[in-house]
Amino acid sequence: MSDNENDNEGQACDIQASELHFRNYRPRYMPFRALVLPPPSYPTAESKLAELKSAIKKLDLDNENTPLNLAPKKVNWDLKRDISDKIDLLDRRTQRSIVAILQSKAKDEDEDSDA
């Protein structure tokens, strides 16, 4: 019976071993060491920078259709759009106050000329 149990355990280990992959762990059990995956290779910053430089050189920067020219021609166009209603209201109030000041000055001059 012990031989059958050992055979069953060996088969179970083979089945589990075929499904196992080790990335960050180095197993002590020798048959599992074959299942250790090699460490991943990461791109270096220099290679990434070289790729970006080559991509930028390929772009035609003078062309207006490039995605790098996304800035608006007038920098504050969105500010003017957002506050245009408030500016209109302020202009109307300013005009009313100027008219009121001129009317009061004209009224004072009429009173001075009458006196």
C-alpha positions as CSV (number, residue, x, y, z in Angstrom):
1,M,0.0,0.0,0.0
2,S,2.8,2.4,0.7
3,D,4.2,1.8,-2.8
4,N,0.7,2.7,-4.3
5,E,0.5,5.8,-2.1
6,N,4.0,6.9,-3.2
7,D,3.0,6.3,-6.8
8,N,-0.1,8.4,-6.3
9,E,1.8,11.2,-4.7
10,G,4.4,11.1,-7.5
11,Q,1.6,11.4,-10.1
12,A,0.0,14.2,-8.1
13,C,3.3,16.0,-8.0
14,D,3.8,15.6,-11.7
15,I,0.3,16.9,-12.4
16,Q,0.8,19.8,-10.1
17,A,4.3,20.4,-11.4
18,S,3.1,20.7,-14.9
19,E,0.7,23.5,-13.8
20,L,3.1,25.3,-11.6
21,H,5.3,28.2,-12.6
22,F,7.5,30.0,-10.2
23,R,8.5,33.6,-10.8
24,N,9.7,35.0,-7.4
25,Y,10.3,31.8,-5.5
26,R,13.1,29.3,-6.0
27,P,11.8,25.9,-4.8
28,R,14.0,23.6,-2.8
29,Y,12.5,20.5,-4.4
30,M,14.7,19.7,-7.4
31,P,12.0,18.7,-9.9
32,F,10.2,22.0,-9.3
33,R,13.4,24.0,-10.0
34,A,12.9,23.3,-13.7
35,L,9.6,25.2,-13.5
36,V,11.2,28.5,-12.4
37,L,10.5,31.2,-15.0
38,P,13.4,33.5,-16.1
39,P,13.2,37.0,-14.7
40,P,11.4,39.5,-16.9
41,S,13.4,41.9,-18.9
42,Y,12.4,45.5,-18.5
43,P,13.2,48.2,-21.1
44,T,15.9,50.6,-19.9
45,A,15.3,54.4,-19.8
46,E,17.9,54.9,-22.4
47,S,16.2,52.6,-24.9
48,K,12.9,54.2,-24.2
49,L,14.4,57.7,-24.7
50,A,16.0,56.6,-28.0
51,E,12.7,55.3,-29.2
52,L,11.0,58.6,-28.4
53,K,13.8,60.6,-30.1
54,S,13.4,58.6,-33.2
55,A,9.6,59.0,-33.2
56,I,10.0,62.8,-32.8
57,K,12.5,63.0,-35.6
58,K,10.0,61.2,-37.9
59,L,7.2,63.7,-37.2
60,D,6.9,66.8,-39.3
61,L,6.7,69.5,-36.7
62,D,5.9,72.3,-39.2
63,N,2.7,70.6,-40.3
64,E,-0.4,71.9,-38.5
65,N,-2.1,68.5,-38.5
66,T,0.4,66.9,-36.1
67,P,-1.0,66.1,-32.7
68,L,1.7,68.1,-31.0
69,N,0.2,71.4,-32.2
70,L,-2.9,71.3,-29.9
71,A,-2.4,74.7,-28.2
72,P,-5.0,77.3,-29.3
73,K,-3.7,80.3,-31.3
74,K,-5.1,82.6,-28.7
75,V,-4.2,81.5,-25.2
76,N,-7.1,83.1,-23.3
77,W,-10.0,82.4,-25.7
78,D,-11.6,80.0,-23.2
79,L,-11.4,82.6,-20.5
80,K,-13.1,85.2,-22.6
81,R,-15.8,82.7,-23.6
82,D,-16.5,81.7,-19.9
83,I,-16.8,85.2,-18.6
84,S,-18.4,87.0,-21.5
85,D,-21.8,87.0,-19.8
86,K,-20.4,88.6,-16.7
87,I,-18.5,91.2,-18.8
88,D,-21.6,92.1,-20.7
89,L,-23.5,92.6,-17.5
90,L,-20.7,94.7,-16.1
91,D,-20.6,96.8,-19.3
92,R,-24.3,97.6,-19.0
93,R,-24.0,98.6,-15.4
94,T,-21.0,100.8,-16.2
95,Q,-22.9,102.5,-19.0
96,R,-25.9,103.1,-16.6
97,S,-23.7,104.6,-13.9
98,I,-21.9,106.9,-16.4
99,V,-25.3,108.1,-17.7
100,A,-26.4,108.7,-14.1
101,I,-23.2,110.6,-13.3
102,L,-23.6,112.8,-16.4
103,Q,-27.3,113.4,-15.6
104,S,-26.4,114.5,-12.0
105,K,-23.7,116.8,-13.3
106,A,-26.1,118.3,-15.9
107,K,-28.7,118.8,-13.2
108,D,-26.1,120.5,-10.9
109,E,-25.0,122.8,-13.8
110,D,-28.7,123.7,-14.5
111,E,-29.2,124.6,-10.8
112,D,-26.0,126.7,-10.7
113,S,-27.0,128.5,-13.9
114,D,-30.5,129.2,-12.6
115,A,-29.2,130.6,-9.4
